[in-house]
Amino acid sequence: QVQLVESGGGLVQPGGSLRLSCAASGIIFSTSVMGWYRQAPGKQREWVARISPSGLTSFAADSVKGRFTISRDNAKYTVYLQMNSLKAEDTAVYYCNTVQGSDLYWGQGTQVTVSS
């Protein structure tokens, strides 16, 4: 079955950095578009970034563009989210996801808290 397992979250001060990882299994990773979303307390889940199967093309939301970078290692079945210049408003649970056919899959999420 499809499994997505996020890791790398934690508490960081404003201006700091974190790198999130999402390890995938049960899919043909090298042909799968992968994405990151986040959900802050009391808010709807929002899209953060996505990356093409080859890793050559990626897109990021305006709110994180220039600060967050999505990347992937197809040999390791892992997608990453490098987050720099973190702000308090980046505090959220971060989820990775993939669409397989008509099915949407999510990981369990990893908490990122930006606070001094």
C-alpha positions as CSV (number, residue, x, y, z in Angstrom):
1,Q,0.0,0.0,0.0
2,V,1.0,3.6,-0.4
3,Q,2.8,5.1,2.5
4,L,4.2,8.6,2.9
5,V,6.2,9.3,6.1
6,E,7.3,12.9,6.9
7,S,10.1,13.8,9.2
8,G,12.3,16.8,10.1
9,G,9.8,19.1,11.8
10,G,10.5,20.8,15.1
11,L,10.8,24.1,16.9
12,V,12.9,26.8,15.2
13,Q,13.5,30.5,15.8
14,P,12.4,33.1,13.3
15,G,14.9,33.4,10.6
16,G,16.1,29.8,11.0
17,S,16.0,26.8,8.7
18,L,14.6,23.3,8.6
19,R,14.6,20.5,6.1
20,L,11.6,18.3,5.9
21,S,11.8,14.8,4.3
22,C,9.0,12.6,3.0
23,A,9.9,8.9,2.4
24,A,7.5,7.2,0.0
25,S,6.7,3.5,-0.6
26,G,4.2,1.5,-2.5
27,I,4.4,3.8,-5.6
28,I,6.6,4.2,-8.6
29,F,8.3,7.2,-7.2
30,S,10.2,8.2,-10.3
31,T,7.0,8.7,-12.2
32,S,5.1,10.5,-9.5
33,V,4.5,14.2,-9.0
34,M,5.1,15.0,-5.3
35,G,3.8,17.9,-3.3
36,W,4.0,19.6,0.1
37,Y,1.0,21.2,1.8
38,R,0.6,22.8,5.3
39,Q,-2.2,23.4,7.7
40,A,-2.0,26.0,10.4
41,P,-4.3,25.9,13.5
42,G,-7.8,27.1,12.6
43,K,-7.0,27.3,8.9
44,Q,-7.6,25.2,5.8
45,R,-4.8,23.1,4.3
46,E,-2.9,25.0,1.7
47,W,-0.6,24.0,-1.1
48,V,3.1,24.9,-0.6
49,A,5.1,23.3,-3.4
50,R,5.2,20.5,-5.9
51,I,7.9,18.9,-8.1
52,S,7.8,16.9,-11.3
53,P,8.8,13.3,-11.5
54,S,12.2,14.1,-12.9
55,G,12.8,16.9,-10.4
56,L,13.5,19.3,-13.3
57,T,10.4,21.4,-12.7
58,S,9.0,22.7,-9.5
59,F,6.6,25.3,-8.3
60,A,6.1,27.1,-5.0
61,A,3.3,29.2,-3.5
62,D,3.9,32.9,-3.5
63,S,4.0,32.9,0.3
64,V,7.1,30.7,0.4
65,K,8.7,31.5,-3.0
66,G,12.4,32.4,-2.5
67,R,12.5,30.9,0.9
68,F,11.4,27.3,0.5
69,T,12.9,24.8,-2.0
70,I,11.4,21.4,-3.0
71,S,13.7,18.7,-4.2
72,R,13.7,14.9,-4.6
73,D,16.0,12.0,-4.7
74,N,14.4,9.3,-6.8
75,A,17.0,6.7,-5.8
76,K,15.9,7.2,-2.1
77,Y,12.2,7.5,-2.8
78,T,12.3,10.8,-0.9
79,V,11.1,14.3,-1.4
80,Y,12.5,17.2,0.6
81,L,11.4,20.7,1.6
82,Q,14.2,23.0,2.5
83,M,12.8,25.9,4.5
84,N,14.9,29.0,5.1
85,S,14.2,32.4,6.6
86,L,11.3,30.9,8.6
87,K,8.6,33.2,9.9
88,A,6.0,32.7,12.7
89,E,3.3,32.4,10.0
90,D,5.0,29.3,8.6
91,T,4.0,27.5,11.8
92,A,1.8,24.6,10.7
93,V,1.6,20.8,10.2
94,Y,3.4,20.0,7.0
95,Y,2.1,17.1,4.8
96,C,3.5,15.6,1.7
97,N,1.2,14.1,-0.9
98,T,0.9,12.3,-4.2
99,V,-1.8,11.5,-6.6
100,Q,-1.9,8.0,-8.0
101,G,-4.5,7.6,-10.7
102,S,-7.7,9.0,-9.1
103,D,-6.5,8.5,-5.5
104,L,-4.9,11.2,-3.3
105,Y,-2.5,10.1,-0.6
106,W,-1.2,12.0,2.4
107,G,1.4,11.4,5.0
108,Q,0.7,11.8,8.7
109,G,2.3,15.2,8.8
110,T,5.2,16.8,10.8
111,Q,4.8,19.8,13.0
112,V,6.8,22.9,12.3
113,T,6.8,25.6,15.0
114,V,8.5,29.0,14.4
115,S,8.8,30.9,17.7
116,S,11.4,32.7,19.7
